Amino acid sequence: MFNNSNNSIYLVFNAFGVFFAYAMLAGSIYYAPVDFSTKGYWAMGIGLLTLALVNVVKLRLDDQITGDRINKLEAAKAEKILEDYVTEKED
């Protein structure tokens, strides 16, 4: 389905981007001139946003896999109907 070398390149690139974003967020929280409780709320918000984004991606991937599976079943069903129709005509 996917080319493994291209897929791994994109995976490494995205992992680097995520690591860089988290490093920049951690630096901005650490150096922000606000009290510790505000930094804690920011950190919790980043963590919860990460969880929500992972869930959204997982749900979209599951929906796509389900749609592909349904399409394959429908194609197999149509193929079986056509095969049965052709074999009836030959008999």
N, C-alpha and C positions, 0 to 999 in steps of 0.2 A: 504494500500500500504506500508506504513512505520510503524514500531513499534514506538509508541509515546514516550515510555520511552527511548529507544535507541536514537531516533531522538533528544530529548531534551538534553540528555547528550552530544551528538556531538555539538549541537547548543551552549550550555553553554561553552564547551571546546573551540570551535572556537571563540566565543565572547571574552573569556578571552585572547586568543592568539592575536586577533586583538587589544584589549585594551592594552595589554603589548607591542605590536609592536609600536603602536602610542605613548605610554608613553616613550619608548626608543627613538623614533625619535624626540619627543618634547624635551627630555633632551639633545640629541645630537645637536639639532639646538640651544637650549638655551645656552649651554656651549661652542659652537664652537667659536674659536677666530677669527671671521670674522665680517665685518661690517653688519649693520642691513639690508641693501638692499639685500645682499647675502642670509641672513636668510629668507627674504621674498620670494625670488625666490625658495629656497629649499621648503618652506612651500607650495607655489603654486604648485610646482611639485608633492609633496605628495598628495595634494588635487585632482589634475587632474588625477593622477595615480589611486587614489581611485575611482573616477567617472568612469574612463575607465574600471577598473576591475569589478565594479558593472554592467556596461552595457554589458560586455562580458559574465558574468555569466547569466544575464537576457536573452540575445539572445540565448545562448546555451540551457537554460531551455525551452524557447519558441520553439526552433527547436525540442527538444526532445518531448515536449508535442504534437506538430504538427505531428511528425512522429508516435507517439503512436496512435493518433486519426485516421490518415490515415490507419494504420495497422488494427485498430478495424473496420473501415468501409470496408476495403477489406475482412476481415474475415466474416463480416456480409453478404456481397455481395456473397461470395463463399458459405456460409451456405444457403442462400436463393436460389441460383442456384441449389445446391444439393437437397434441399427440394422440389423444383418445379420438378426436374428430377425424384425423387422417387415417388412423387404423380402422375405424368403422367404415369409411368410404372405400378402403381397399378390399374389405371382406365382402 
